[in-house]
């Protein structure tokens, strides 16, 4: 992807918890080249210290890690107005973030670990897939049995795509990337 005339590469690799021997070379190569790693916890389960040690072993000097908790709620979790006050009130996501940061910090240290964030990835995707010019969606019709249904369901409870986007907290991830832009030369 390109941003402000700078080229970036985003690499999504399989998880590294447990036995990832089938993918270990892909994970090692991607993390070794990275200037920033997002550790995404989708389970609200505390990561194993062994996982943090694998991450540390793969990192190169100067690479930082930003933990994310992906809150995996369906639309009906936001049915009532009080459900749409804070993303951190869902599924104990704030507690999961604190646990994740604690485990990663104990192995990676404060210089490597950035502050983490709770986000709702599916909600953010649904918001960003709204075509503001046509009022339609950019989700491909082949995903009508899952993603389109999810998007429509979210739209029932949120006043607008902007409200969905803001609640999802995905802008915090964008801010992390934007801040990294300022230091990318030093990081190389």
ChimeraX attribute file (.defattr): number of C-alpha atoms within 10 A of each C-alpha:
attribute: neighborCount
match mode: 1-to-1
recipient: residues
	/A:1	8
	/A:2	8
	/A:3	9
	/A:4	7
	/A:5	7
	/A:6	9
	/A:7	8
	/A:8	11
	/A:9	8
	/A:10	10
	/A:11	12
	/A:12	11
	/A:13	14
	/A:14	12
	/A:15	15
	/A:16	18
	/A:17	13
	/A:18	9
	/A:19	9
	/A:20	13
	/A:21	10
	/A:22	9
	/A:23	13
	/A:24	15
	/A:25	11
	/A:26	16
	/A:27	21
	/A:28	18
	/A:29	13
	/A:30	17
	/A:31	22
	/A:32	18
	/A:33	14
	/A:34	22
	/A:35	18
	/A:36	21
	/A:37	23
	/A:38	17
	/A:39	19
	/A:40	17
	/A:41	20
	/A:42	15
	/A:43	14
	/A:44	19
	/A:45	14
	/A:46	17
	/A:47	19
	/A:48	13
	/A:49	17
	/A:50	15
	/A:51	17
	/A:52	21
	/A:53	16
	/A:54	15
	/A:55	22
	/A:56	20
	/A:57	13
	/A:58	18
	/A:59	24
	/A:60	14
	/A:61	12
	/A:62	14
	/A:63	20
	/A:64	21
	/A:65	24
	/A:66	19
	/A:67	22
	/A:68	24
	/A:69	26
	/A:70	21
	/A:71	26
	/A:72	18
	/A:73	15
	/A:74	15
	/A:75	19
	/A:76	13
	/A:77	14
	/A:78	19
	/A:79	15
	/A:80	10
	/A:81	9
	/A:82	9
	/A:83	14
	/A:84	18
	/A:85	11
	/A:86	12
	/A:87	20
	/A:88	19
	/A:89	15
	/A:90	17
	/A:91	15
	/A:92	12
	/A:93	25
	/A:94	19
	/A:95	16
	/A:96	23
	/A:97	23
	/A:98	16
	/A:99	16
	/A:100	25
	/A:101	23
	/A:102	17
	/A:103	19
	/A:104	27
	/A:105	18
	/A:106	13
	/A:107	18
	/A:108	20
	/A:109	13
	/A:110	13
	/A:111	11
	/A:112	20
	/A:113	20
	/A:114	18
	/A:115	14
	/A:116	22
	/A:117	22
	/A:118	26
	/A:119	24
	/A:120	24
	/A:121	19
	/A:122	20
	/A:123	27
	/A:124	22
	/A:125	17
	/A:126	25
	/A:127	24
	/A:128	17
	/A:129	18
	/A:130	19
	/A:131	13
	/A:132	11
	/A:133	7
	/A:134	8
	/A:135	8
	/A:136	10
	/A:137	18
	/A:138	14
	/A:139	17
	/A:140	10
	/A:141	10
	/A:142	9
	/A:143	10
	/A:144	12
	/A:145	9
	/A:146	9
	/A:147	18
	/A:148	19
	/A:149	14
	/A:150	17
	/A:151	24
	/A:152	13
	/A:153	17
	/A:154	24
	/A:155	19
	/A:156	13
	/A:157	19
	/A:158	19
	/A:159	10
	/A:160	14
	/A:161	21
	/A:162	14
	/A:163	15
	/A:164	23
	/A:165	20
	/A:166	15
	/A:167	20
	/A:168	25
	/A:169	20
	/A:170	20
	/A:171	14
	/A:172	16
	/A:173	17
	/A:174	11
	/A:175	11
	/A:176	17
	/A:177	14
	/A:178	13
	/A:179	11
	/A:180	15
	/A:181	15
	/A:182	10
	/A:183	11
	/A:184	13
	/A:185	8
	/A:186	7
	/A:187	15
	/A:188	11
